[in-house]
Amino acid sequence: MSRRRRVIHKEVKKDARYASPVVARLISAVMNCGKKSIAERIVYTAIDKSREGTDTVDPLETLHKAIENAKPRLEVKSRRVGGATYQVPMEVPADRQIALAMRWLVTFANNRKGVPMENALAYELKDAAAGQGNAIKKRDDMHKMAQANRAFAHFRW
């Protein structure tokens, strides 16, 4: 893949109900085979169900808190130096942090078998907002890996 040019980022679209770019990105992450209306229904239902039992005024507070808790700060990237491959810890750019957090939330919700996707995503959002669950465990594992390989941080490029 060529590294000659800068990546041109698209303008961030907003969703119809909340006018939030975060919700629009979550809908895109949930979408399967281009069925956007089904993905919208799943996400909106999950947001409503994740709010149940809380007395928050903002409907997106649980979603924002879940994504904030699941965002990884560090990751490891493979770097080949002199015939050896090292796992080099690097800081994660802000855009990638959000993308990884959403991907993990959707993936672990999808892995919950026997539960409708709306409920599974709502459970994952609630768990991540509370600081527990699979997405938080994945983030912690990633941080442990980066911490264990901090001796190779000088290979950063």
N, C-alpha and C positions, 0 to 999 in steps of 0.2 A: 504494500500500500504506500503510495507516494506521500511524502511529508513536505512537499514544496509549498503548498498554499495553506492559508488559514481556513478553518472550517467556517462556513457561513451559517449562522444559526437562524432558524425560522422565527418569525414573530410568534409569541406565546398566545395561543387561543384560550378563550375562557368558556366555561360551560354555561348552559342555558339557565339553570335554576339558581346557582349561587354566584355566578359571574366570577369564578375563581380559577386561575390557571392551574392550581394544585389539583383541583377536582377534575379538570379536563385531562391532565396528565394521568391521573389514576384511572379514568375511564379508558384512555388509550392503552394502559397497561393491562386492564381487565379484558379488553376487547379481543375476541377470538374470531378468526375468519372474516373480519370486516363487519361483524354484526354490532354496530355501534348502539342501536336502540336497546338491545338486550343488555349491553355493557352499562349503559346509562341507568337502566332500571335496577340492575344489580348494585351499582355504586350508590345511587340515591337511597335505595332501601337499606343498604348496609349502614350508611351514615345515620339514617333515622333510627335504626335499631341500636347502633352503638351509643346513641344519646340517651336511650332509655335507662332510667335509674339514676340519672344525674340531673342536677338543677342548673345546668348551664344555659345561658341565654344565646350564645353564639352556637349555631348548629355545627360549625366546622371545628370547634375547639378540640374535640376528641381526635379528629383526623390530624390536625396540625400537631397535637401533642404526640400522637403515635408516630408520625413521620419524624418528628424531632428526636424522639427517643431511639428510633431504629437507625438513624443516620450514622454511618461509620465515619470516624475521623481519620483513620489510617488504614491502608491496605498494603499488601505486598505485591510487587511485580517482579517477574523473572528478569534477571540481567545476566548476560553471558560475558564473563571476563576470563580471558586466558584459558579457555577449555573447560572452565567450571561454571556452573549455573548457580547464581545466588538469588535468594528471595530478599529483595531490597524493600524495606518499609518506606512508603511514600504517603504524603498527605493527599487526601481525596478532594478534588475540586467540588465546590458547592453544588453544581448542577448534577454531578455524578452521585453525590451523597443522596440527593432526593431520589434520583432514578433507582439506585440500589435499594433504598429503603422501601420504595413502592414495589419494586420487583419482588423483594423478599416477602412483603406482606401478602401480595397476590399469590405467589407461589405456595406459601405455607397454607393459605386459605384454600387453594385448589387441592392441596394434598390431604385435606380433611375429608375423608370418605364417609358417605352416608349422611352428609349434611348439605343442604342447599347452599349454593355459592353466596347468596345474600347473607345468610346466617353465619357462614364460615368467615366471610370477610369482616362482618360485624364483630365476631369473637376475636379475630386477630387484631382489629383496631383497638378494641377494649383492652386486650392483653398488652399490646405495645404501649398504649397510653398509660397503663399502670406500671410499666417497667418490667414486664415479664413476657413470656411467650417465646415462640420459635424465632421470630425476627430479632429479638433482643439477644437471644442466645447466639445467633449467627453473627451479630455485630460484635459481641464479646469474644467469640472465637477468632474473628478477624483481627481484633485488637491484640489478643494474646499472641497470635502468629507474628504480628508486626513487632511486638515487644520482645519476643524470643529472637527475632532476627535483627535487632537494632545494632548489632555489631557490624552489620554490612551496610549501614546507613551511608557510609562514605562513598559507596558506589553509585549514589544517586546521580542522575543526569539531568 
